[in-house]
Amino acid sequence: MKRMLILLPILISAGCVRTVASAVTAPVKIVGHAADWATTSQDEADRNRGRALRKAEEHARKDCKRQVDGDVAREQCVRDSMRARGFS
């Protein structure tokens, strides 16, 4: 019984230390997650750029298909339209 009374404060303090440690590191973890959420990785940027490029090309092809006859003229129309949209 005496040993349990001696070990009890040690066990309680170990739990307190763990709680304090997690409370101290919580703001650091939150800031890290916020930074990850707020920034865009190069992979995400490339993926988004490719998606925007494909979508713009699809719209350009649809517009040129309605306006221009002939394959060569249509491809030139698509290239011009893509340049006008900022994709060169």
Helices and strands as residue ranges (DSSP letters): H 2-38, H 42-67, H 71-84
